[in-house]
Amino acid sequence: MIMPDGGKTYIDDVLYVPGLEKNMISVSQITKKQMQVQFQNEKCIISDKSHNAIVVGTKSGGLYKLKAKPAKQKALYSYVSS
């Protein structure tokens, strides 16, 4: 993810969902990277190990939208033949 301040953080082992228009991440993926997640006042705050907020999301329709952009994607491709 590219943060609003231009910094980058990477979350590994994500799943690809064909047809999904937005990227989704899970709280467990974030905490596995030793970051913290807080939910308060309709906001989601992701902080680094030093408790510095690195990105904030706002609640929208039951989901939290982060103000971050996807970084350059690194993906493996697999093919299953029948």
Backbone torsions as a table, in degrees:
resi	resn	phi	psi	omega
1	MET	NA	143.3	173.0
2	ILE	-102.0	120.5	-175.8
3	MET	-79.6	162.8	179.5
4	PRO	-56.5	-28.0	180.0
5	ASP	-86.0	2.3	179.2
6	GLY	94.6	-11.0	178.2
7	GLY	-69.4	160.9	-179.3
8	LYS	-125.4	146.2	169.4
9	THR	-140.1	147.3	-177.5
10	TYR	-116.8	140.3	176.1
11	ILE	-119.1	118.2	-176.3
12	ASP	-89.9	169.5	175.0
13	ASP	57.7	46.5	177.1
14	VAL	-90.9	159.5	-179.3
15	LEU	-101.5	143.6	175.7
16	TYR	-97.1	128.9	178.5
17	VAL	-119.6	107.2	-179.3
18	PRO	-57.3	136.6	177.4
19	GLY	85.1	-10.1	179.2
20	LEU	-76.7	126.1	-173.7
21	GLU	-83.0	-18.6	-177.9
22	LYS	-122.4	156.9	174.4
23	ASN	-85.3	139.7	178.5
24	MET	-123.8	142.2	174.7
25	ILE	-128.6	157.2	-179.7
26	SER	-108.1	156.0	177.9
27	VAL	-60.2	-37.9	-179.6
28	SER	-64.8	-33.4	175.9
29	GLN	-65.2	-39.0	-179.4
30	ILE	-69.0	-47.4	-177.7
31	THR	-69.6	-25.0	176.4
32	LYS	-64.5	-25.6	177.4
33	LYS	-89.1	15.0	178.4
34	GLN	63.3	31.1	171.6
35	MET	-101.4	166.2	-178.9
36	GLN	-115.5	149.5	178.6
37	VAL	-127.4	129.2	176.8
38	GLN	-125.0	139.2	175.8
39	PHE	-115.9	120.3	179.0
40	GLN	-158.1	142.4	176.0
41	ASN	48.2	48.9	177.9
42	GLU	64.5	19.7	178.3
43	LYS	-127.0	154.5	174.8
44	CYS	-119.5	122.9	-177.6
45	ILE	-116.4	122.2	177.5
46	ILE	-104.6	125.4	-177.3
47	SER	-119.9	154.2	177.6
48	ASP	-82.7	-175.8	-178.0
49	LYS	-58.4	-28.2	-178.1
50	SER	-91.7	12.7	178.5
51	HIS	68.9	21.0	175.2
52	ASN	-87.9	126.8	178.4
53	ALA	-64.9	126.4	179.9
54	ILE	-108.8	-23.6	176.1
55	VAL	-158.3	146.8	179.9
56	VAL	-124.3	137.0	176.0
57	GLY	-116.1	153.8	177.3
58	THR	-116.3	146.4	-177.4
59	LYS	-74.6	134.3	179.5
60	SER	-148.8	110.0	176.4
61	GLY	60.9	36.0	178.0
62	GLY	89.6	-4.6	176.5
63	LEU	-121.8	161.1	176.7
64	TYR	-107.3	123.8	179.6
65	LYS	-97.1	123.2	-179.8
66	LEU	-86.2	147.7	175.3
67	LYS	-92.8	67.4	179.5
68	ALA	-145.1	156.3	178.7
69	LYS	-112.4	152.0	176.1
70	PRO	-64.4	138.7	173.7
71	ALA	-80.8	176.3	178.8
72	LYS	-53.7	128.9	-175.4
73	GLN	-79.9	137.6	173.1
74	LYS	-122.9	111.7	-176.5
75	ALA	-135.4	149.2	173.0
76	LEU	-98.2	149.5	-179.5
77	TYR	-115.6	135.6	176.2
78	SER	-127.0	152.1	-179.3
79	TYR	-133.9	132.6	178.6
80	VAL	-115.8	122.5	178.6
81	SER	-100.9	153.6	-179.4
82	SER	-104.7	NA	NA
